[in-house]
Amino acid sequence: MLTPEPTSGAVWNANRGALTVRVTVYGREAHVGLLHQGRNAFEDAVRVVAGLQRLARRVGRRRTRFHVTPAAARRSLMLIGGRVEAGSNFNVVPGRCVFTVDRRMNPEEDFEAERTALLDVFAEARGAGVSLDVEVFQEGRPSGTSDATPLGRALGTHVRAVTGRAPKFEMCPGLLEIRFYAEQDMPAYAYGPGLLAVSHGPKEFVHIDRIVECAAIYARTAATVLRVS
């Protein structure tokens, strides 16, 4: 499988997995003058976050074997608090605190094991008396394909022939459709004319000459793979 994503000249042969959750911590509202009658949802959320930070430090020590630029981006990722909301006013004990956690797994990590490790943090918090709900709103498995498959070799050969430059095989920084094919043991890659830096934005563009180059690369690659098969 070959898909024309905006890969900025690289070939994406791997992608990170994703597990994104919204956590709602519940407390009890009260006026600051009656602090003893309330339960601070923000303070309870901080306790949950402390457990998440311990997990984030552990996973952050892991590195993928797939090429990523810069090298610092090779580590496994967990973003805590990409979005946070709590309380109604400065003088009211917050009765609710909501925050997100975005866990991105490298291809070498076991998705189910990492999912369990994350959800266990919330289970432990509940066991310690914190009232919370967890909503999972994004899930996707990591994947990786060797650059040495017949399709990978053909793609690399024709990228070099058409552009004059050998492609770099790299891991996509986010989710990617190649994962659905890789799960079925089908070699899967992304290579396209667009630039990731401007994708999905108001100034998105694609150079016409790159579209022509990629069309030639796709055609030559298909011809090679079909002839071999």
SEPA-481166 format. One record per atom (N, C-alpha, C): atom name; chain; y, x, z. Coordinates in nm, 2 decimals. Last residue first. Layout:
% SEPA-481166
CA; A; Y; X; Z
...
This chain:
% SEPA-481166
N; A; -0.90; 0.58; -0.94
CA; A; -1.00; 0.48; -0.88
C; A; -1.09; 0.42; -0.99
N; A; -0.75; 0.74; -1.10
CA; A; -0.85; 0.80; -1.01
C; A; -0.95; 0.70; -0.97
N; A; -0.59; 0.55; -1.22
CA; A; -0.67; 0.63; -1.31
C; A; -0.78; 0.69; -1.22
N; A; -0.45; 0.44; -1.00
CA; A; -0.54; 0.36; -1.08
C; A; -0.64; 0.43; -1.17
N; A; -0.30; 0.67; -0.93
CA; A; -0.40; 0.61; -0.83
C; A; -0.50; 0.52; -0.91
N; A; -0.14; 0.71; -1.16
CA; A; -0.23; 0.82; -1.11
C; A; -0.34; 0.76; -1.02
N; A; 0.00; 0.47; -1.18
CA; A; -0.09; 0.52; -1.29
C; A; -0.19; 0.62; -1.24
N; A; 0.14; 0.47; -0.94
CA; A; 0.04; 0.37; -0.97
C; A; -0.05; 0.41; -1.08
N; A; 0.30; 0.70; -0.98
CA; A; 0.21; 0.70; -0.87
C; A; 0.10; 0.59; -0.90
N; A; 0.46; 0.61; -1.20
CA; A; 0.37; 0.73; -1.21
C; A; 0.26; 0.73; -1.10
N; A; 0.59; 0.39; -1.08
CA; A; 0.51; 0.38; -1.20
C; A; 0.41; 0.49; -1.21
N; A; 0.73; 0.51; -0.86
CA; A; 0.63; 0.40; -0.84
C; A; 0.53; 0.39; -0.96
N; A; 0.90; 0.69; -1.01
CA; A; 0.80; 0.74; -0.91
C; A; 0.69; 0.63; -0.88
N; A; 1.05; 0.51; -1.15
CA; A; 0.97; 0.60; -1.22
C; A; 0.86; 0.66; -1.13
N; A; 1.18; 0.38; -0.94
CA; A; 1.10; 0.30; -1.04
C; A; 1.00; 0.39; -1.11
N; A; 1.32; 0.59; -0.83
CA; A; 1.21; 0.53; -0.76
C; A; 1.12; 0.45; -0.85
N; A; 1.51; 0.64; -1.03
CA; A; 1.42; 0.74; -0.99
C; A; 1.30; 0.68; -0.92
N; A; 1.65; 0.40; -1.03
CA; A; 1.58; 0.44; -1.15
C; A; 1.48; 0.55; -1.12
N; A; 1.76; 0.40; -0.78
CA; A; 1.67; 0.29; -0.82
C; A; 1.59; 0.33; -0.94
N; A; 1.92; 0.63; -0.80
CA; A; 1.80; 0.63; -0.71
C; A; 1.71; 0.52; -0.74
N; A; 2.12; 0.54; -0.97
CA; A; 2.03; 0.64; -1.02
C; A; 1.91; 0.66; -0.93
N; A; 2.25; 0.35; -0.81
CA; A; 2.17; 0.31; -0.92
C; A; 2.07; 0.41; -0.97
N; A; 2.24; 0.36; -0.45
CA; A; 2.28; 0.43; -0.58
C; A; 2.19; 0.39; -0.69
N; A; 2.31; 0.09; -0.25
CA; A; 2.20; 0.17; -0.31
C; A; 2.25; 0.23; -0.44
N; A; 2.46; -0.01; 0.06
CA; A; 2.46; 0.01; -0.08
C; A; 2.34; 0.09; -0.12
N; A; 2.64; -0.17; 0.32
CA; A; 2.51; -0.13; 0.26
C; A; 2.53; -0.12; 0.11
N; A; 2.85; -0.24; 0.48
CA; A; 2.88; -0.14; 0.37
C; A; 2.75; -0.09; 0.31
N; A; 2.76; -0.41; 0.68
CA; A; 2.86; -0.46; 0.59
C; A; 2.89; -0.37; 0.47
N; A; 2.40; -0.34; 0.72
CA; A; 2.54; -0.34; 0.76
C; A; 2.63; -0.39; 0.65
N; A; 2.14; -0.29; 0.65
CA; A; 2.17; -0.41; 0.73
C; A; 2.31; -0.42; 0.78
N; A; 2.18; 0.06; 0.62
CA; A; 2.10; -0.06; 0.60
C; A; 2.14; -0.17; 0.70
N; A; 2.29; 0.30; 0.64
CA; A; 2.38; 0.19; 0.61
C; A; 2.31; 0.06; 0.59
N; A; 2.09; 0.48; 0.71
CA; A; 2.21; 0.48; 0.79
C; A; 2.31; 0.36; 0.76
N; A; 1.89; 0.46; 0.52
CA; A; 1.87; 0.39; 0.65
C; A; 2.00; 0.38; 0.73
N; A; 1.94; 0.40; 0.19
CA; A; 1.98; 0.49; 0.30
C; A; 1.97; 0.41; 0.43
N; A; 1.70; 0.33; -0.08
CA; A; 1.81; 0.30; 0.02
C; A; 1.83; 0.41; 0.12
N; A; 1.47; 0.37; -0.23
CA; A; 1.60; 0.43; -0.27
C; A; 1.71; 0.42; -0.17
N; A; 1.16; 0.44; -0.05
CA; A; 1.25; 0.36; -0.13
C; A; 1.39; 0.43; -0.15
N; A; 0.85; 0.41; 0.09
CA; A; 0.94; 0.51; 0.02
C; A; 1.03; 0.43; -0.07
N; A; 0.58; 0.39; 0.31
CA; A; 0.71; 0.34; 0.27
C; A; 0.79; 0.45; 0.20
N; A; 0.23; 0.34; 0.30
CA; A; 0.35; 0.43; 0.31
C; A; 0.47; 0.34; 0.27
N; A; -0.11; 0.34; 0.39
CA; A; 0.01; 0.27; 0.37
C; A; 0.13; 0.36; 0.40
N; A; -0.46; 0.31; 0.35
CA; A; -0.35; 0.40; 0.35
C; A; -0.22; 0.33; 0.32
N; A; -0.63; 0.08; 0.55
CA; A; -0.58; 0.10; 0.42
C; A; -0.46; 0.20; 0.43
N; A; -0.74; -0.02; 0.79
CA; A; -0.79; 0.11; 0.74
C; A; -0.74; 0.14; 0.59
N; A; -0.61; -0.23; 0.88
CA; A; -0.73; -0.26; 0.80
C; A; -0.78; -0.13; 0.74
N; A; -0.39; -0.11; 1.00
CA; A; -0.48; -0.18; 1.09
C; A; -0.61; -0.21; 1.02
N; A; -0.24; -0.05; 0.77
CA; A; -0.31; 0.06; 0.84
C; A; -0.41; 0.00; 0.94
N; A; -0.14; -0.30; 0.72
CA; A; -0.24; -0.25; 0.62
C; A; -0.31; -0.14; 0.69
N; A; 0.04; -0.34; 0.92
CA; A; -0.06; -0.45; 0.90
C; A; -0.17; -0.39; 0.81
N; A; 0.21; -0.12; 0.91
CA; A; 0.12; -0.13; 1.02
C; A; 0.01; -0.24; 1.00
N; A; 0.39; -0.14; 0.71
CA; A; 0.27; -0.06; 0.69
C; A; 0.17; -0.08; 0.79
N; A; 0.62; -0.27; 0.81
CA; A; 0.51; -0.35; 0.76
C; A; 0.38; -0.27; 0.73
N; A; 0.74; -0.14; 1.11
CA; A; 0.73; -0.13; 0.97
C; A; 0.61; -0.21; 0.92
N; A; 0.97; -0.06; 1.38
CA; A; 0.86; -0.13; 1.33
C; A; 0.86; -0.13; 1.17
N; A; 1.14; 0.26; 1.37
CA; A; 1.12; 0.13; 1.42
C; A; 0.98; 0.07; 1.37
N; A; 1.15; 0.52; 1.26
CA; A; 1.19; 0.50; 1.40
C; A; 1.17; 0.36; 1.46
N; A; 0.87; 0.63; 1.08
CA; A; 0.98; 0.54; 1.08
C; A; 1.02; 0.52; 1.23
N; A; 0.78; 0.97; 1.05
CA; A; 0.76; 0.84; 1.12
C; A; 0.88; 0.76; 1.11
N; A; 0.75; 1.14; 0.73
CA; A; 0.81; 1.12; 0.86
C; A; 0.76; 0.98; 0.92
N; A; 0.72; 1.38; 0.49
CA; A; 0.65; 1.26; 0.55
C; A; 0.69; 1.25; 0.70
N; A; 0.95; 1.47; 0.25
CA; A; 0.91; 1.49; 0.39
C; A; 0.84; 1.36; 0.44
N; A; 0.89; 1.56; -0.09
CA; A; 0.93; 1.47; 0.01
C; A; 0.88; 1.51; 0.15
N; A; 1.03; 1.82; -0.28
CA; A; 0.91; 1.77; -0.22
C; A; 0.95; 1.68; -0.10
N; A; 1.24; 1.77; -0.56
CA; A; 1.23; 1.80; -0.42
C; A; 1.10; 1.74; -0.36
N; A; 1.26; 1.67; -0.81
CA; A; 1.27; 1.81; -0.80
C; A; 1.26; 1.86; -0.66
N; A; 1.23; 1.40; -0.87
CA; A; 1.35; 1.44; -0.80
C; A; 1.37; 1.59; -0.80
N; A; 0.98; 1.39; -1.02
CA; A; 1.10; 1.31; -1.06
C; A; 1.23; 1.37; -1.00
N; A; 0.81; 1.57; -0.89
CA; A; 0.82; 1.58; -1.03
C; A; 0.95; 1.51; -1.08
N; A; 0.82; 1.48; -0.62
CA; A; 0.87; 1.62; -0.65
C; A; 0.89; 1.63; -0.81
N; A; 0.71; 1.23; -0.65
CA; A; 0.85; 1.24; -0.59
C; A; 0.90; 1.38; -0.63
N; A; 0.46; 1.30; -0.74
CA; A; 0.55; 1.24; -0.83
C; A; 0.70; 1.23; -0.78
N; A; 0.34; 1.42; -0.51
CA; A; 0.34; 1.49; -0.64
C; A; 0.45; 1.43; -0.73
N; A; 0.35; 1.21; -0.32
CA; A; 0.43; 1.34; -0.30
C; A; 0.44; 1.42; -0.43
N; A; 0.18; 1.02; -0.44
CA; A; 0.32; 0.99; -0.42
C; A; 0.41; 1.12; -0.40
N; A; -0.06; 1.16; -0.44
CA; A; 0.00; 1.12; -0.57
C; A; 0.15; 1.09; -0.55
N; A; -0.10; 1.19; -0.16
CA; A; -0.09; 1.31; -0.25
C; A; -0.02; 1.27; -0.38
N; A; -0.12; 0.92; -0.08
CA; A; -0.02; 1.01; -0.03
C; A; 0.01; 1.13; -0.11
N; A; -0.34; 0.84; -0.23
CA; A; -0.21; 0.78; -0.25
C; A; -0.10; 0.87; -0.20
N; A; -0.54; 1.01; -0.12
CA; A; -0.51; 1.01; -0.26
C; A; -0.38; 0.95; -0.29
N; A; -0.41; 1.15; 0.19
CA; A; -0.49; 1.05; 0.12
C; A; -0.46; 1.06; -0.03
N; A; -0.25; 1.31; 0.35
CA; A; -0.34; 1.37; 0.26
C; A; -0.43; 1.28; 0.19
N; A; -0.09; 1.21; 0.54
CA; A; -0.02; 1.24; 0.41
C; A; -0.12; 1.29; 0.31
N; A; -0.24; 0.95; 0.73
CA; A; -0.23; 1.09; 0.69
C; A; -0.16; 1.10; 0.56
N; A; -0.07; 0.70; 0.90
CA; A; -0.15; 0.73; 0.79
C; A; -0.14; 0.88; 0.76
N; A; -0.03; 0.49; 1.19
CA; A; 0.00; 0.62; 1.12
C; A; -0.11; 0.64; 1.02
N; A; 0.13; 0.25; 1.41
CA; A; 0.04; 0.29; 1.31
C; A; 0.07; 0.43; 1.25
N; A; 0.18; 0.01; 1.68
CA; A; 0.21; 0.14; 1.61
C; A; 0.10; 0.17; 1.50
N; A; 0.23; -0.34; 1.67
CA; A; 0.15; -0.23; 1.70
C; A; 0.20; -0.10; 1.62
N; A; 0.46; -0.56; 1.82
CA; A; 0.41; -0.50; 1.70
C; A; 0.34; -0.37; 1.73
N; A; 0.65; -0.82; 1.96
CA; A; 0.53; -0.74; 1.97
C; A; 0.49; -0.68; 1.83
N; A; 0.90; -0.99; 2.13
CA; A; 0.87; -0.90; 2.01
C; A; 0.74; -0.82; 2.05
N; A; 0.92; -1.14; 2.36
CA; A; 0.98; -1.19; 2.23
C; A; 0.96; -1.10; 2.11
N; A; 0.79; -1.24; 2.66
CA; A; 0.77; -1.14; 2.55
C; A; 0.82; -1.20; 2.42
N; A; 0.94; -1.29; 2.96
CA; A; 0.92; -1.35; 2.83
C; A; 0.91; -1.24; 2.73
N; A; 0.88; -1.33; 3.30
CA; A; 0.88; -1.23; 3.19
C; A; 0.85; -1.30; 3.06
N; A; 1.04; -1.41; 3.60
CA; A; 0.96; -1.45; 3.49
C; A; 0.98; -1.34; 3.38
N; A; 1.03; -1.37; 3.96
CA; A; 1.07; -1.33; 3.83
C; A; 0.98; -1.40; 3.72
N; A; 1.09; -1.29; 4.29
CA; A; 1.06; -1.40; 4.20
C; A; 1.11; -1.37; 4.06
N; A; 0.94; -1.04; 4.49
CA; A; 1.04; -1.07; 4.39
C; A; 1.00; -1.19; 4.30
N; A; 0.73; -0.97; 4.66
CA; A; 0.81; -1.08; 4.70
C; A; 0.93; -1.11; 4.60
N; A; 0.55; -0.79; 4.58
CA; A; 0.64; -0.74; 4.68
C; A; 0.74; -0.85; 4.72
N; A; 0.43; -0.91; 4.37
CA; A; 0.35; -0.89; 4.49
C; A; 0.43; -0.85; 4.61
N; A; 0.63; -0.89; 4.18
CA; A; 0.60; -1.02; 4.23
C; A; 0.52; -1.01; 4.36
N; A; 0.60; -0.61; 4.13
CA; A; 0.73; -0.67; 4.19
C; A; 0.70; -0.80; 4.25
N; A; 0.35; -0.60; 4.02
CA; A; 0.37; -0.53; 4.14
C; A; 0.50; -0.59; 4.21
N; A; 0.41; -0.74; 3.78
CA; A; 0.31; -0.79; 3.87
C; A; 0.33; -0.73; 4.01
N; A; 0.58; -0.56; 3.66
CA; A; 0.63; -0.69; 3.70
C; A; 0.54; -0.76; 3.80
N; A; 0.41; -0.35; 3.61
CA; A; 0.53; -0.32; 3.69
C; A; 0.58; -0.45; 3.75
N; A; 0.22; -0.46; 3.44
CA; A; 0.18; -0.43; 3.58
C; A; 0.30; -0.40; 3.67
N; A; 0.35; -0.45; 3.20
CA; A; 0.34; -0.58; 3.27
C; A; 0.29; -0.56; 3.41
N; A; 0.32; -0.18; 3.13
CA; A; 0.45; -0.24; 3.15
C; A; 0.44; -0.37; 3.23
N; A; 0.04; -0.15; 3.12
CA; A; 0.12; -0.07; 3.21
C; A; 0.25; -0.13; 3.24
N; A; -0.03; -0.33; 2.91
CA; A; -0.08; -0.35; 3.05
C; A; 0.01; -0.28; 3.15
N; A; 0.09; -0.20; 2.70
CA; A; 0.13; -0.33; 2.73
C; A; 0.09; -0.36; 2.88
N; A; -0.07; 0.04; 2.70
CA; A; 0.08; 0.04; 2.73
C; A; 0.14; -0.09; 2.76
N; A; -0.32; -0.07; 2.63
CA; A; -0.30; 0.00; 2.76
C; A; -0.15; 0.01; 2.80
N; A; -0.26; -0.18; 2.38
CA; A; -0.30; -0.26; 2.49
C; A; -0.28; -0.20; 2.62
N; A; -0.19; 0.06; 2.23
CA; A; -0.10; -0.05; 2.25
C; A; -0.13; -0.14; 2.37
N; A; -0.22; 0.39; 2.30
CA; A; -0.30; 0.27; 2.29
C; A; -0.21; 0.15; 2.32
N; A; -0.05; 0.64; 2.10
CA; A; -0.07; 0.56; 2.22
C; A; -0.15; 0.43; 2.19
N; A; 0.00; 0.75; 1.86
CA; A; -0.11; 0.80; 1.93
C; A; -0.14; 0.72; 2.06
N; A; 0.23; 0.63; 1.76
CA; A; 0.10; 0.60; 1.70
C; A; -0.02; 0.64; 1.78
N; A; 0.45; 0.54; 2.04
CA; A; 0.41; 0.63; 1.93
C; A; 0.27; 0.59; 1.88
N; A; 0.62; 0.25; 2.13
CA; A; 0.50; 0.33; 2.15
C; A; 0.48; 0.42; 2.02
N; A; 0.89; 0.12; 2.30
CA; A; 0.85; 0.17; 2.17
C; A; 0.74; 0.28; 2.18
N; A; 1.01; -0.14; 2.48
CA; A; 0.92; -0.03; 2.49
C; A; 0.87; 0.00; 2.35
N; A; 1.28; -0.27; 2.62
CA; A; 1.23; -0.25; 2.49
C; A; 1.14; -0.12; 2.49
N; A; 1.38; -0.52; 2.83
CA; A; 1.31; -0.39; 2.83
C; A; 1.25; -0.38; 2.69
N; A; 1.67; -0.69; 2.96
CA; A; 1.57; -0.67; 2.86
C; A; 1.51; -0.53; 2.88
N; A; 1.76; -0.92; 3.23
CA; A; 1.77; -0.80; 3.16
C; A; 1.66; -0.78; 3.06
N; A; 1.93; -1.14; 3.45
CA; A; 1.84; -1.13; 3.33
C; A; 1.87; -0.99; 3.26
N; A; 1.94; -1.29; 3.76
CA; A; 1.97; -1.17; 3.68
C; A; 1.87; -1.16; 3.57
N; A; 2.07; -1.53; 3.98
CA; A; 1.99; -1.50; 3.86
C; A; 2.04; -1.37; 3.80
N; A; 2.25; -1.57; 4.18
CA; A; 2.12; -1.64; 4.19
C; A; 2.03; -1.61; 4.08
N; A; 2.46; -1.35; 4.35
CA; A; 2.40; -1.38; 4.22
C; A; 2.26; -1.45; 4.24
N; A; 2.70; -1.47; 4.57
CA; A; 2.57; -1.40; 4.56
C; A; 2.50; -1.44; 4.43
N; A; 3.03; -1.46; 4.48
CA; A; 2.91; -1.54; 4.49
C; A; 2.79; -1.45; 4.48
N; A; 3.26; -1.33; 4.41
CA; A; 3.25; -1.37; 4.55
C; A; 3.13; -1.46; 4.57
N; A; 3.27; -1.29; 4.14
CA; A; 3.26; -1.17; 4.22
C; A; 3.23; -1.20; 4.37
N; A; 3.03; -1.51; 3.97
CA; A; 3.17; -1.47; 4.01
C; A; 3.16; -1.36; 4.11
N; A; 2.78; -1.53; 3.87
CA; A; 2.88; -1.62; 3.82
C; A; 3.02; -1.59; 3.86
N; A; 2.49; -1.31; 3.78
CA; A; 2.60; -1.37; 3.86
C; A; 2.69; -1.46; 3.79
N; A; 2.42; -1.12; 3.49
CA; A; 2.39; -1.16; 3.63
C; A; 2.51; -1.22; 3.69
N; A; 2.26; -0.95; 3.22
CA; A; 2.35; -1.06; 3.26
C; A; 2.31; -1.10; 3.41
N; A; 2.20; -0.71; 2.97
CA; A; 2.20; -0.74; 3.12
C; A; 2.30; -0.85; 3.14
N; A; 2.03; -0.53; 2.73
CA; A; 2.11; -0.65; 2.76
C; A; 2.09; -0.69; 2.90
N; A; 1.89; -0.30; 2.78
CA; A; 1.97; -0.31; 2.65
C; A; 2.07; -0.43; 2.66
N; A; 1.74; -0.24; 3.01
CA; A; 1.87; -0.30; 3.02
C; A; 1.96; -0.29; 2.89
N; A; 1.56; 0.04; 2.91
CA; A; 1.58; -0.06; 3.01
C; A; 1.72; -0.11; 3.01
N; A; 1.36; 0.16; 2.66
CA; A; 1.50; 0.13; 2.69
C; A; 1.50; 0.01; 2.79
N; A; 1.13; 0.40; 2.61
CA; A; 1.15; 0.28; 2.68
C; A; 1.30; 0.26; 2.72
N; A; 0.92; 0.60; 2.39
CA; A; 1.05; 0.55; 2.43
C; A; 1.04; 0.42; 2.52
N; A; 0.80; 0.93; 2.33
CA; A; 0.77; 0.79; 2.35
C; A; 0.89; 0.73; 2.42
N; A; 0.96; 1.18; 2.13
CA; A; 0.91; 1.13; 2.26
C; A; 0.89; 0.98; 2.25
N; A; 1.09; 1.27; 1.90
CA; A; 0.94; 1.26; 1.90
C; A; 0.88; 1.19; 2.03
N; A; 1.36; 1.32; 1.91
CA; A; 1.32; 1.18; 1.88
C; A; 1.17; 1.16; 1.88
N; A; 1.39; 1.58; 1.93
CA; A; 1.40; 1.51; 2.05
C; A; 1.36; 1.36; 2.03
N; A; 1.39; 1.67; 1.66
CA; A; 1.26; 1.69; 1.74
C; A; 1.27; 1.60; 1.87
N; A; 1.57; 1.42; 1.47
CA; A; 1.55; 1.55; 1.53
C; A; 1.42; 1.55; 1.62
N; A; 1.28; 1.35; 1.28
CA; A; 1.40; 1.43; 1.29
C; A; 1.51; 1.36; 1.37
N; A; 0.93; 1.38; 1.30
CA; A; 1.05; 1.30; 1.33
C; A; 1.17; 1.39; 1.34
N; A; 0.59; 1.38; 1.22
CA; A; 0.72; 1.45; 1.20
C; A; 0.83; 1.34; 1.22
N; A; 0.34; 1.32; 1.47
CA; A; 0.41; 1.29; 1.34
C; A; 0.55; 1.35; 1.33
N; A; 0.27; 1.35; 1.72
CA; A; 0.24; 1.46; 1.63
C; A; 0.30; 1.44; 1.49
N; A; 0.49; 1.26; 1.98
CA; A; 0.41; 1.23; 1.87
C; A; 0.38; 1.35; 1.79
N; A; 0.48; 1.31; 2.34
CA; A; 0.54; 1.35; 2.21
C; A; 0.44; 1.31; 2.10
N; A; 0.57; 1.21; 2.67
CA; A; 0.47; 1.21; 2.56
C; A; 0.55; 1.24; 2.43
N; A; 0.75; 1.18; 2.86
CA; A; 0.70; 1.31; 2.85
C; A; 0.60; 1.32; 2.73
N; A; 0.81; 0.91; 2.87
CA; A; 0.90; 1.00; 2.80
C; A; 0.86; 1.14; 2.79
N; A; 0.62; 0.80; 3.04
CA; A; 0.60; 0.78; 2.89
C; A; 0.69; 0.88; 2.81
N; A; 0.74; 0.87; 3.29
CA; A; 0.60; 0.91; 3.25
C; A; 0.58; 0.91; 3.10
N; A; 0.99; 0.75; 3.29
CA; A; 0.98; 0.89; 3.30
C; A; 0.84; 0.95; 3.26
N; A; 0.91; 0.48; 3.27
CA; A; 0.98; 0.54; 3.16
C; A; 0.98; 0.69; 3.17
N; A; 0.80; 0.44; 3.53
CA; A; 0.71; 0.43; 3.41
C; A; 0.78; 0.50; 3.29
N; A; 1.03; 0.47; 3.68
CA; A; 0.92; 0.56; 3.70
C; A; 0.82; 0.56; 3.58
N; A; 1.18; 0.25; 3.58
CA; A; 1.22; 0.39; 3.56
C; A; 1.11; 0.49; 3.58
N; A; 1.03; 0.04; 3.67
CA; A; 1.04; 0.06; 3.53
C; A; 1.08; 0.20; 3.50
N; A; 1.09; 0.06; 3.95
CA; A; 0.95; 0.07; 3.90
C; A; 0.95; 0.10; 3.75
N; A; 1.36; 0.01; 3.93
CA; A; 1.32; 0.13; 3.99
C; A; 1.17; 0.16; 3.94
N; A; 1.37; -0.25; 3.84
CA; A; 1.41; -0.15; 3.75
C; A; 1.37; -0.01; 3.80
N; A; 1.30; -0.39; 4.07
CA; A; 1.21; -0.39; 3.96
C; A; 1.24; -0.28; 3.86
N; A; 1.53; -0.34; 4.22
CA; A; 1.40; -0.29; 4.27
C; A; 1.30; -0.29; 4.16
N; A; 1.72; -0.46; 4.07
CA; A; 1.73; -0.32; 4.08
C; A; 1.60; -0.26; 4.13
N; A; 1.65; -0.73; 4.11
CA; A; 1.63; -0.67; 3.98
C; A; 1.64; -0.52; 3.98
N; A; 1.74; -0.76; 4.37
CA; A; 1.59; -0.77; 4.35
C; A; 1.56; -0.70; 4.21
N; A; 2.01; -0.74; 4.32
CA; A; 1.95; -0.64; 4.41
C; A; 1.79; -0.64; 4.39
N; A; 2.04; -0.97; 4.17
CA; A; 2.07; -0.84; 4.11
C; A; 2.00; -0.73; 4.19
N; A; 1.98; -1.18; 4.35
CA; A; 1.89; -1.15; 4.23
C; A; 1.92; -1.02; 4.17
N; A; 2.01; -1.21; 4.68
CA; A; 2.07; -1.14; 4.57
C; A; 1.98; -1.10; 4.45
N; A; 2.01; -1.51; 4.84
CA; A; 1.92; -1.40; 4.80
C; A; 1.98; -1.34; 4.67
N; A; 2.21; -1.65; 5.11
CA; A; 2.17; -1.63; 4.97
C; A; 2.06; -1.52; 4.96
N; A; 2.28; -1.67; 5.37
CA; A; 2.21; -1.78; 5.31
C; A; 2.16; -1.76; 5.17
N; A; 2.43; -1.45; 5.43
CA; A; 2.29; -1.46; 5.49
C; A; 2.21; -1.57; 5.43
N; A; 2.68; -1.49; 5.32
CA; A; 2.58; -1.40; 5.25
C; A; 2.44; -1.42; 5.30
N; A; 2.90; -1.65; 5.33
CA; A; 2.77; -1.70; 5.38
C; A; 2.65; -1.62; 5.32
N; A; 3.09; -1.53; 5.20
CA; A; 3.11; -1.55; 5.34
C; A; 2.99; -1.60; 5.41
N; A; 3.01; -1.55; 4.94
CA; A; 3.00; -1.42; 5.01
C; A; 3.02; -1.43; 5.16
N; A; 2.81; -1.84; 4.89
CA; A; 2.94; -1.77; 4.90
C; A; 2.92; -1.64; 4.97
N; A; 2.50; -1.81; 4.70
CA; A; 2.57; -1.85; 4.82
C; A; 2.71; -1.78; 4.82
N; A; 2.20; -1.86; 4.52
CA; A; 2.34; -1.84; 4.52
C; A; 2.40; -1.88; 4.66
N; A; 1.91; -1.67; 4.52
CA; A; 1.97; -1.79; 4.57
C; A; 2.12; -1.77; 4.59
N; A; 1.72; -1.55; 4.25
CA; A; 1.76; -1.54; 4.38
C; A; 1.81; -1.67; 4.44
N; A; 1.50; -1.42; 3.99
CA; A; 1.56; -1.54; 4.06
C; A; 1.60; -1.50; 4.20
N; A; 1.51; -1.25; 3.69
CA; A; 1.49; -1.24; 3.83
C; A; 1.57; -1.35; 3.90
N; A; 1.37; -1.23; 3.38
CA; A; 1.46; -1.32; 3.46
C; A; 1.42; -1.31; 3.61
N; A; 1.34; -1.02; 3.11
CA; A; 1.30; -1.04; 3.25
C; A; 1.41; -1.13; 3.32
N; A; 1.21; -1.00; 2.79
CA; A; 1.33; -1.05; 2.87
C; A; 1.28; -1.09; 3.01
N; A; 1.07; -0.74; 2.60
CA; A; 1.06; -0.85; 2.69
C; A; 1.20; -0.88; 2.75
N; A; 0.89; -0.59; 2.34
CA; A; 1.02; -0.62; 2.39
C; A; 1.01; -0.75; 2.48
N; A; 0.71; -0.34; 2.21
CA; A; 0.69; -0.46; 2.30
C; A; 0.82; -0.48; 2.37
N; A; 0.61; -0.18; 1.92
CA; A; 0.72; -0.24; 2.00
C; A; 0.66; -0.35; 2.09
N; A; 0.52; 0.14; 1.76
CA; A; 0.49; 0.00; 1.80
C; A; 0.61; -0.05; 1.89
N; A; 0.65; 0.33; 1.49
CA; A; 0.63; 0.31; 1.63
C; A; 0.59; 0.16; 1.65
N; A; 0.47; 0.44; 1.20
CA; A; 0.58; 0.37; 1.27
C; A; 0.55; 0.35; 1.42
N; A; 0.42; 0.65; 0.91
CA; A; 0.39; 0.61; 1.05
C; A; 0.50; 0.52; 1.10
N; A; 0.51; 0.75; 0.68
CA; A; 0.37; 0.73; 0.69
C; A; 0.32; 0.69; 0.83
N; A; 0.78; 0.74; 0.48
CA; A; 0.74; 0.70; 0.61
C; A; 0.59; 0.67; 0.61
N; A; 0.93; 0.99; 0.31
CA; A; 0.81; 0.90; 0.30
C; A; 0.78; 0.87; 0.44
N; A; 1.28; 1.02; 0.25
CA; A; 1.16; 1.06; 0.32
C; A; 1.05; 0.96; 0.28
N; A; 1.50; 0.90; 0.13
CA; A; 1.44; 1.02; 0.06
C; A; 1.31; 1.06; 0.13
N; A; 1.57; 0.68; 0.29
CA; A; 1.66; 0.80; 0.28
C; A; 1.60; 0.92; 0.22
N; A; 1.43; 0.45; 0.29
CA; A; 1.37; 0.57; 0.37
C; A; 1.46; 0.69; 0.36
N; A; 1.42; 0.14; 0.28
CA; A; 1.53; 0.23; 0.27
C; A; 1.50; 0.36; 0.35
N; A; 1.10; 0.06; 0.12
CA; A; 1.20; 0.05; 0.23
C; A; 1.31; 0.15; 0.21
N; A; 0.90; -0.04; -0.08
CA; A; 1.02; 0.03; -0.10
C; A; 1.13; 0.01; 0.01
N; A; 0.55; 0.04; 0.00
CA; A; 0.66; -0.06; 0.01
C; A; 0.80; 0.02; -0.01
N; A; 0.22; 0.05; -0.08
CA; A; 0.35; 0.13; -0.09
C; A; 0.46; 0.03; -0.09
N; A; -0.12; 0.09; 0.00
CA; A; 0.00; 0.00; 0.00
C; A; 0.12; 0.09; 0.00
